[in-house]
Amino acid sequence: MQNQQKPFRLITIPVSHYCEKVRWTLDYLKLTYVEEPHMPPFYRFATSKVGGGTVPVLVTEDKVFTDSTDILQYLDSISPNEAKLYPTNSQQRQEVEQLEELFDEQLGTAIRSWAYFYIVDNNKIIKEKWTQNVPNFEKLLFPIVYPPMRSLVRKKYDVNAESVGQYYQQINSIFEKVSGLLADGRSYLVGDKISAADITFASLAAPILQPPQHPIKSSDSEELPAEMLSKINKFRESIAGKFALKLYENWR
């Protein structure tokens, strides 16, 4: 491990599953960092000051990283061989990178839109999700920013009754792919040790699996709509779901 002169700065929306992907990696690699948590839209003030847009953003002494995969690859580059999350074998590394891209581009986005469909109108749940660990003044302003942000979320993430079924099928398809990869009894998606593919899948799937080890408190089950909860339980019982929950249990 290269000498880390001072802690990294990680700008997040704490509940974001893409932020959890980076947070988990930093914890796994035992790197020191200071998390700077914000709720929508206040994170933009922090990220824009360092040339970023969305979260997560990792600020190091030399560079600012504004994409979760770029962050993981950078952290991997400063890690010792025994801790690396991208295999040194070129074929296995390609498999990890392809799975990570699939999960980033299709699973994480579909889960975000699918979950928001069920909870975006629930003031109590959204407040609970968005305000965990953020500065007090942001919490106080939640009632003011929630109505316009709710409309923005619907538009930005295409949250509506017509698209929710498509998101569900997309999530289901990727869960089936992961279950297929694990059908031969392997312990990890690629190779014989945990990789970026495993952490990416588990962290991005966390909103619909609600692992108890997740650092951000999950909603109480009775607060969630019955239809949503039924599908969550189905995902938790799948091979892929059990795999992700086991990763949280063993590595988080």
C-alpha positions as CSV (number, residue, x, y, z in Angstrom):
1,M,0.0,0.0,0.0
2,Q,1.4,3.4,-0.9
3,N,1.7,5.7,2.0
4,Q,-1.4,7.7,2.4
5,Q,-0.4,11.2,3.6
6,K,-3.8,12.3,4.7
7,P,-7.4,10.9,4.7
8,F,-9.3,10.9,1.4
9,R,-12.4,13.0,1.2
10,L,-15.5,11.1,0.1
11,I,-18.5,13.2,-0.9
12,T,-21.7,11.2,-0.7
13,I,-25.5,10.9,-0.5
14,P,-25.2,8.3,2.3
15,V,-28.1,6.2,1.1
16,S,-26.8,6.0,-2.5
17,H,-25.9,2.5,-3.5
18,Y,-23.1,3.8,-5.8
19,C,-21.6,5.6,-2.8
20,E,-21.9,2.4,-0.8
21,K,-19.8,0.7,-3.5
22,V,-17.0,3.1,-2.9
23,R,-17.4,3.3,0.9
24,W,-17.3,-0.5,1.1
25,T,-14.1,-0.6,-1.0
26,L,-12.4,2.0,1.1
27,D,-13.3,0.0,4.3
28,Y,-12.2,-3.3,2.8
29,L,-8.9,-1.9,1.8
30,K,-8.5,-0.2,5.2
31,L,-7.9,3.2,3.7
32,T,-8.5,6.3,5.8
33,Y,-11.2,8.7,4.6
34,V,-13.6,11.3,5.8
35,E,-17.1,11.0,4.5
36,E,-18.9,14.2,3.7
37,P,-22.6,13.3,3.6
38,H,-25.3,15.4,1.9
39,M,-28.9,15.0,0.8
40,P,-30.3,16.1,-2.6
41,P,-29.7,18.7,-3.9
42,F,-27.1,20.0,-1.4
43,Y,-24.4,17.5,-2.5
44,R,-24.1,19.6,-5.7
45,F,-22.6,22.5,-3.8
46,A,-19.8,20.2,-2.5
47,T,-19.2,18.3,-5.7
48,S,-19.2,21.4,-8.0
49,K,-16.4,23.0,-5.9
50,V,-14.1,20.1,-6.9
51,G,-15.2,19.8,-10.5
52,G,-17.7,17.0,-10.0
53,G,-21.4,16.6,-10.6
54,T,-23.1,13.5,-9.1
55,V,-21.8,11.4,-6.2
56,P,-19.7,9.6,-5.2
57,V,-16.7,11.9,-5.5
58,L,-13.3,11.0,-4.1
59,V,-10.9,13.8,-3.4
60,T,-7.2,12.8,-3.0
61,E,-4.1,14.9,-2.6
62,D,-3.4,14.7,-6.3
63,K,-6.6,14.2,-8.1
64,V,-10.4,14.2,-8.0
65,F,-12.3,11.1,-9.1
66,T,-16.0,11.5,-10.1
67,D,-17.0,8.0,-11.1
68,S,-17.4,4.9,-8.9
69,T,-15.5,2.6,-11.3
70,D,-12.7,5.1,-11.7
71,I,-12.5,5.4,-7.9
72,L,-12.3,1.6,-7.5
73,Q,-9.6,1.3,-10.2
74,Y,-7.6,4.1,-8.5
75,L,-7.9,2.5,-5.1
76,D,-6.9,-0.9,-6.6
77,S,-3.8,0.7,-8.1
78,I,-2.5,1.8,-4.7
79,S,-3.3,-1.5,-3.0
80,P,-0.9,-4.4,-2.4
81,N,-1.3,-7.5,-4.6
82,E,-3.0,-9.6,-1.9
83,A,-5.8,-7.0,-1.5
84,K,-6.5,-6.2,-5.2
85,L,-10.1,-6.2,-6.4
86,Y,-9.2,-6.6,-10.0
87,P,-7.4,-9.8,-10.9
88,T,-3.9,-9.7,-12.4
89,N,-5.0,-12.4,-14.9
90,S,-6.0,-10.4,-17.9
91,Q,-9.0,-12.7,-18.8
92,Q,-10.4,-12.6,-15.3
93,R,-9.9,-8.9,-15.1
94,Q,-11.9,-8.4,-18.3
95,E,-14.7,-10.6,-16.8
96,V,-14.7,-8.5,-13.6
97,E,-14.8,-5.2,-15.6
98,Q,-17.6,-6.4,-17.8
99,L,-19.7,-7.5,-14.8
100,E,-19.0,-4.2,-13.0
101,E,-20.1,-2.2,-16.1
102,L,-23.3,-4.4,-16.4
103,F,-24.2,-3.8,-12.7
104,D,-23.3,-0.1,-12.9
105,E,-25.2,0.7,-16.1
106,Q,-28.2,-1.6,-15.8
107,L,-28.7,-3.0,-12.3
108,G,-28.0,0.1,-10.2
109,T,-30.0,2.4,-12.4
110,A,-33.0,0.0,-12.6
111,I,-33.1,-0.6,-8.9
112,R,-33.0,3.1,-8.2
113,S,-35.9,3.9,-10.5
114,W,-37.9,0.8,-9.4
115,A,-37.5,1.6,-5.7
116,Y,-38.4,5.2,-6.1
117,F,-41.6,4.3,-7.8
118,Y,-42.8,2.8,-4.6
119,I,-41.5,5.3,-2.1
120,V,-41.0,8.7,-3.8
121,D,-44.4,10.0,-2.6
122,N,-43.8,8.8,1.0
123,N,-42.6,11.8,2.9
124,K,-41.6,9.8,6.0
125,I,-39.5,7.2,4.1
126,I,-37.8,9.7,1.9
127,K,-36.9,11.9,4.8
128,E,-35.5,8.9,6.6
129,K,-33.5,7.9,3.6
130,W,-32.2,11.2,2.5
131,T,-31.3,12.8,5.9
132,Q,-29.3,10.1,7.6
133,N,-26.0,11.6,8.8
134,V,-26.4,14.8,6.8
135,P,-25.8,18.3,8.3
136,N,-28.6,19.6,10.5
137,F,-29.4,22.6,8.3
138,E,-30.0,20.2,5.4
139,K,-32.4,18.2,7.6
140,L,-34.2,21.4,8.6
141,L,-34.7,22.3,4.9
142,F,-36.0,18.9,3.9
143,P,-39.7,20.0,3.9
144,I,-38.9,22.9,1.6
145,V,-36.7,20.9,-0.9
146,Y,-38.7,17.7,-0.9
147,P,-41.6,18.7,-3.2
148,P,-39.4,20.1,-6.1
149,M,-36.9,17.3,-5.7
150,R,-39.7,14.7,-5.8
151,S,-40.8,16.0,-9.2
152,L,-37.1,16.1,-10.4
153,V,-36.6,12.5,-9.3
154,R,-39.7,11.3,-11.2
155,K,-38.5,13.1,-14.4
156,K,-34.7,12.3,-14.1
157,Y,-35.1,8.6,-13.3
158,D,-38.2,8.0,-15.4
159,V,-40.3,6.9,-12.4
160,N,-43.8,6.1,-13.5
161,A,-46.3,3.2,-13.7
162,E,-45.5,2.5,-17.4
163,S,-41.8,1.9,-16.8
164,V,-41.8,0.2,-13.4
165,G,-42.5,-3.3,-14.9
166,Q,-39.6,-2.8,-17.3
167,Y,-37.2,-2.0,-14.4
168,Y,-38.4,-5.0,-12.5
169,Q,-37.7,-7.3,-15.5
170,Q,-34.2,-5.7,-15.9
171,I,-33.4,-6.4,-12.3
172,N,-34.8,-9.9,-12.5
173,S,-32.7,-10.7,-15.6
174,I,-29.5,-9.6,-14.0
175,F,-30.3,-11.5,-10.8
176,E,-30.9,-14.6,-13.0
177,K,-27.5,-14.1,-14.8
178,V,-25.7,-13.8,-11.4
179,S,-27.6,-16.9,-10.1
180,G,-26.5,-18.8,-13.3
181,L,-22.8,-17.8,-12.7
182,L,-23.1,-19.1,-9.2
183,A,-24.8,-22.4,-10.1
184,D,-21.5,-24.3,-10.2
185,G,-21.0,-23.7,-6.5
186,R,-18.4,-21.0,-6.8
187,S,-17.9,-18.6,-3.9
188,Y,-17.3,-15.5,-6.0
189,L,-18.3,-14.2,-9.4
190,V,-14.8,-14.3,-10.8
191,G,-11.8,-16.3,-9.5
192,D,-11.3,-17.5,-6.0
193,K,-11.4,-14.2,-4.0
194,I,-13.6,-11.2,-3.6
195,S,-13.4,-8.8,-6.5
196,A,-14.8,-5.5,-7.7
197,A,-17.6,-7.5,-9.4
198,D,-18.8,-8.9,-6.1
199,I,-18.7,-5.6,-4.2
200,T,-20.4,-3.8,-7.1
201,F,-23.2,-6.4,-7.3
202,A,-23.9,-6.6,-3.6
203,S,-23.7,-2.8,-2.9
204,L,-25.9,-1.9,-5.9
205,A,-28.4,-4.7,-5.0
206,A,-28.5,-3.6,-1.4
207,P,-31.6,-1.4,-1.7
208,I,-33.8,-4.4,-2.6
209,L,-32.0,-6.8,-0.3
210,Q,-31.7,-4.6,2.8
211,P,-28.7,-6.4,4.4
212,P,-28.5,-5.8,8.2
213,Q,-24.7,-5.0,7.9
214,H,-25.3,-2.0,5.6
215,P,-24.0,1.1,7.3
216,I,-27.2,3.1,6.5
217,K,-30.3,2.0,8.4
218,S,-32.9,0.2,6.3
219,S,-36.6,1.1,6.3
220,D,-38.8,-0.9,8.7
221,S,-40.5,-3.6,6.6
222,E,-44.0,-2.5,7.8
223,E,-43.4,0.9,6.3
224,L,-42.9,-0.4,2.7
225,P,-45.8,-1.1,0.3
226,A,-46.9,-4.7,0.4
227,E,-46.2,-5.2,-3.3
228,M,-42.7,-3.8,-3.0
229,L,-42.0,-5.9,0.1
230,S,-43.2,-9.1,-1.6
231,K,-40.7,-8.5,-4.5
232,I,-37.9,-7.7,-2.1
233,N,-38.5,-11.0,-0.3
234,K,-38.4,-12.8,-3.6
235,F,-35.0,-11.2,-4.5
236,R,-33.7,-12.1,-1.0
237,E,-34.5,-15.7,-1.5
238,S,-32.9,-16.0,-4.9
239,I,-29.4,-17.6,-5.4
240,A,-28.0,-14.1,-6.3
241,G,-29.8,-12.4,-3.4
242,K,-28.5,-14.9,-0.9
243,F,-25.0,-14.5,-2.4
244,A,-25.1,-10.7,-1.9
245,L,-26.4,-11.0,1.6
246,K,-23.6,-13.5,2.4
247,L,-21.0,-11.1,1.0
248,Y,-22.3,-8.4,3.4
249,E,-22.2,-10.9,6.3
250,N,-18.6,-12.0,5.6
251,W,-17.0,-8.9,4.2
252,R,-18.9,-5.9,5.4
